[in-house]
Amino acid sequence: MSVVLLEERMVTVLKRSLEGLFSISDTRQFPVCLDIPKDFQHGDIATNMALQLSGTVKKPPMEIAEKIRAFFIEKSASDEVLSGAFDAVEVARPGFLNFRLSRKVLCAILREVHREGADFGRVDVGRGKKVQIEFVSANPTGPLTVAHGRQAAVGDALARILAFTGFKVTREYYLNDEGRQMELLGASIRARYCELTGCQAAFPEDGYKGEYIYDIARKLIEQKGDTLKDSDSLKPFIAFGCEEILDTIKQDLKEFDVEFDIYSSQAALIASGQIEEVLEQLKGRQFVYEAEGAMWFASSRFGDDKDRVVRKSDGEYTYLASDIAYHRDKFRRGFDIIVNIWGPDHHGYINRMKAAVRALGHSEDQIHILIIQLAKLFKGKEMIPMSTREGKFITLREVFEEVGVDTARYFFMMRRRESHLDFDLELAKKHSLENPVYYIQYAHARICSIFEYQANETGADWSVICPDDALMLLTSSEEVELMRKIHQFVESVRTAARQLDPCAITTYLLELAKAFHFFYTKHKVVGEDERVTAGRLFLIHCVKTVLANGLRLLGITAPAKM
């Protein structure tokens, strides 16, 4: 029994009920959505289609649900996949249909887990579409901070999830290596360089004050000596600083288990002439016009609250101009979907960017702009203050070196991306069941130790030895709940892909680990009854497989020992 096949057959029969009961031939206007209830009291699968139909067929949702229920039971009785798949199909207020999977199906799902192994949970959401995920994209003006760390963890996990669910994924880092911030970086390095070589250069008022600026200046002196002390140009300081910082960023990301397929340069984009080209293109479509000595993008025609300047009166292009050119370049490279992961300071930028995509002739649905809220660092109840400009911040490296890469990644993803995150360093360092990462990984390690013991004692591979009737002996509430939790993995993966948020999987893994630990405290895995033992070993082997699959999608290791 395949989870995906079961759901597909359910949807097919439920769609037939639309025509058979309500004469609705065009079912596209009423898509049948199956959900996984959070509480097992509401069954294993549910649909609210009766509620959605009520306004159209002019009948109460409960009455509609009862008719669909009777239709579904009748049709599924003769269906090869659905026959015997449910212990009950129930109607619940205000009009939900709840389906309770039979033990036969739950046991068949365990067989599927064993058969599919590392592929269990794959669903073809993407259908081969090319998607580009641009994330982190921090200005090369300093080390990656905690805020960048959350974007890195979410972006990388999302790339893994989308690749697992049928998308062709490209990870991209957009390097903002032009503009005022880079000039401030160069001026800051020159000031420290001159301070160390005995020449004069004022430190810029809004310059970067971190100790890393001194480090860069010292490296520059090692390579160039004092040959730049009379230079009036910031270019050598900007170029050297950008290269040094980018090397640091790449190394930090690599050790955080994040790698990119492409690094795109804003400076290269500007030099290519693509900005002038795209503005001329939009001007030809009458989406760009000149007024008050500047050039404007008519973004208000696409829902933005006002038009936006793309070229200032002094001839300098705005960030929006380069972003429009950059996004046109993305579509030219053949991407079907673009995902941008930005920080909360870019929230006001969303409408103008969507307007630009539409002006370029693409659908707004082809671009997804995800805002990742800030992460606040705590030590117990004390918050750690941070200011990047003042040089008072905690770097991503400091965090993952203190708590470990696995823990840092999980903590960055354990809340929904649009929610603020309180990152407790003291909790993250604990090797106890209070720490959710430890709790999940310990479940995997504990199962590994059980099988290692069994292999040493008997020499048999108990992960595959399981008679057909052995699983049917697993009747306790804890055993059944584990089976039902395993069934939910596919939906957690699908939800993460559709919502573009790994949090669905972090939450699921914690719930599965809890179910396993509760089962383990109530039951001996290895007992006197060989068939019950075989069934329980097979069950926990499936738990181990699902835990490993979920952790892999998050970029977190599944240890065999702890």
Summary of the structure (lengths in Angstrom):
residues: 562
radius of gyration: 28.4
end to end distance: 34.4
largest distance: 90.0
contacts: 1818
relative contact order: 0.10
helix: 55%
strand: 13%
